Amino acid sequence: MVMGGWMYWNNHSRSTEPWDGAEIATAFKRGIWALLMPVILLGGIYTGIFTPTESAVVAMVYALLVESLIHREMKPRDYIDVTVDTVKMLGAILPLLAIASSLNNILDLEGIPRQMVATLIGTFGSGWLMMLGINALLLVVGCLMDTFSAILLFAPLLLPLVTASGWDPVHFGIIMIVNLETGYLTPPVGLNIIIASIAFKVSFSEMVKAVIPFIVLMVLALAVIVAWPGLSMALTR
C-alpha cells in the first residue's frame, strides 16, 4: 500500500492536470483485482483455510492468474524474467536481513533488551508515562530489529509491566505491532523502504522522503489506538 501510494503521489505531484473522475473510476475498476488480494489473504487466514505462511503461495498463484488470464499482460515467456527479477531483489535484500539478524543476536547476548526495560522502569515508573516510554522504546526497536525478533525479545519483558499498570494484554499487543510495523518504514533497517527502492529503482534517500507522510499518519493512528482502547477492543468484547 505504501509503495502504491508513493507511485500515485509521485505521478500526480509532477502533473498540473486536474483529476478526472472518469479516470479515477477506470483506475479503480482496473485495480479491483489487486484490492481483492488482501481480502482473500486475510479472509483465508482468519477463517483457517490456510496459514499465514501458506498465504504467500496463495498470493503468488492469485497474482499469476490475474496477470495471465484477466489482465493478459503476462505471457508464459515472461515467467522467466519475473523469476530472474525476483532473485535479483532477494539477492539485494538477504545480506541486509543477515546483518539485521546478527544485530538481533548481539543485542540478545549482551542483554540490551533487559537493560532498556530496566531503564524504562526506573525513568517512567508506571501508568501513562510508562506507556509513553514503551511506545518510544518500541519505535526505536522497530528501526533496528525485525518484527519477529523484537516480539520474541521484548514481549515477555514488557507484558508484565503493562498488565501491572492496568493495560489490557490484547490492547498492548496491538500497540506493539503498530509500533514495530512503523519501524519497517524508518531507517536504518527500514525493510519496506529498501524493498520499495529496489523495486522502483530509486535511491534510498528519495524513498525515505516519500514515506514521511505515511510515517506521520501511522504515528497519529498509533496515538489514537493508545488513547482510545475501546476502538481496538470493540471486537473482543
N, C-alpha and C positions, 0 to 999 in steps of 0.2 A: 504493500500500500504506500509506504513511504517513497519507494523508488518510482512507482507510477505517478505519485503526486509531484515528485521532483520533475519528471519528464513533462507533465502537463504545465506546471509553473514555468519551466524553462522555455517551452514553446510559446506560451502566451505572453510571457514577460517581454519578449522581443518583437511582438506584433502590436501594431496600432489599430488593427481592425476590431470592430465591436463584436462581441459574442453573438452568434446566430443560434436562435432557439432550435431551428431545424437541424443544424449541425450537431448541437448537443444531443438531440433526440436520436439522431443517427448513430452518434458515438455510443450512446447508452445501449441502443439496440445491438450494436456490434459487440459491445463489451459484456452483454448479459451472460454469455457463457463463462467468461472469466469471473464474473461476480458469483456465479453458482458454485465455483470451486470451493471457497471456504464454507459454504452451506453444506455441501456434500461431505467435506472432510470433518467438520465439527459435528455434523449430524451423525456420521458413521462412528466417530469416536465416542460420543456421549450416549449413543444407543447400544454400543457394544458390538457393532457389526465388524469393526476392525480396530486394531490397536493404534496408538499414535505412531509407532514405528511402521506398521503396515500402511498407514495413511500416505507415506512418501511414495510407495508403489502405486497406490490408487491415484494420487495426484499426477504422477508421470503418465500413467495409462490414459487418464482423462484428458490431459493436455495433448497427448498424441492423437487421440480420437477427434478432438475438437479441431485441431490444426489440419488433420489429414482429411476428415470426412465432412466437416461443416464449413470451415473457412477455406479449405482446399488450397492452402498456401504451402503445405509441406508435402513433398513427394518422397517416395522411398529412398531416392538417392541422397536426399537431404539428411537422412538419419546419421550418416557417417560424419557429415560436417558438424551436426549438433553434438554428436558424441565427442568429437575432437575438441570443440569449443568448451564442452563441459570439463574434459580432462585438463585443459589449459587453465580453466578457472580454479579447479581443485588444486592444481599444482601451485597456484599463487596463494591459495588460502591455507593449505595444510602446514606449511612452515610457520605461519603466524599462529595457527592453533597449537602447534608443538611448543612454541615459545610461551604462549598463554598457559598451557598445561604445566610447563616447567615452573612458571611463576607460581601457579597454584600449589604445586608440591613444596616449593621453597617456603611459601608463607605458612603452610601447614606444619612443616617440620620445625620451623622457627617459633611456632606458637603465636604468630602475629594476630590471628583472629581473636584468640583469648585475651591478648593484651589490649586490643582495640575495644573489646566489650568491657573489660575491666576499667579502662579509661572512661568509657561512656558512662558506666555506673557511677564512678567517682565524680564525674563532672555534672551530670544532669539529675541524678537521683531517680525519681520515678514520676509517673503521671504524664502530662502533656509534654513537658520538657524532655522526658525520656523518649517519647515517640518522635519528637522533632530530631533528637540526636540520632535515633535509629535510622530515620529517613535519610539524614545527611550521610551516615555511615554507609548505608546500602547504595546510595547514589555513587559514592566513591568506589565501593567494591564493584559495582556494575561496570565501572570504567576500566577495571583492571582484570576481572575474572569472568569466566563464562558462567552462565546462569546455573548450570547443573552443579558445578563445583562450589559456587557461592552458597547454594541452598544446603548442600551437604555439610559445609563448614560452619555456617552462621546460624542456620535454623535451630539446631539443638542448643546453641548458646543463647539465642535471643528469645526463644519461645517462653522459657520460664520467667524472664523479665517482664514480657508484655502481659502474660497471664496474671502475674502477681500485681501488676498495675491496673488490672481490671479490663484489659482489652480482650476481645473475643479472638480465639486462635484462628478461626476461619477468616475473619476480617484482617488479621495480621498477615495471613498467607497471601491474600490479595494485594495488600500493601507491598509486601516483599517482592512479589512477581512484577508489579508495575515498576518498582524502583529498579530492579535488575534489568528489565526489558528496556527501560530508558537508557541504561548504560550501554546497550547494544548500538546506540546512535551517538555515542560520545567517545572521543579519543582517550587514551592512545590505542586501546584494543578496537572498540567500535566495529564489531564484526559486520554488521549490516552496512556500514559505510564502506568498508573495504570491498565487500561483495558488489555493492552498487557501483563503486568507482571502476571496478574491473569490468562489470557487465556493460556499463555505458561508456567505457573508455574515456573517463575524465579524471582529472587529478584528485587526489585525496583531499587537498585543501578546498577545492571548489565544492566537493560533495559535502564537506563539513559545513561550509557556509549555507548550502542549500537546505540542510536538515535542521538548522537552528530554529525556524518557526515550529517545526514538528516537536522538537525538544521542549520548547516553551509550552506548547499545547499539552504534552504529556505531563509536565510538571504541574500545570494548572489542574489537569484531571486528577493527578495524584493528591493535590491539596483537597479537592472536593471529596475524594474517597476517604481520606483520613478524617476530615471534619464532619462527614455525614455517613456514619456507619450504616444507617438504615438503607442507604442506596445500594450498598454492596451485599447486605444481609437479607434483602427482601425475599429472595427466592429460597432461602434456607429456613425461613420462619413460617 
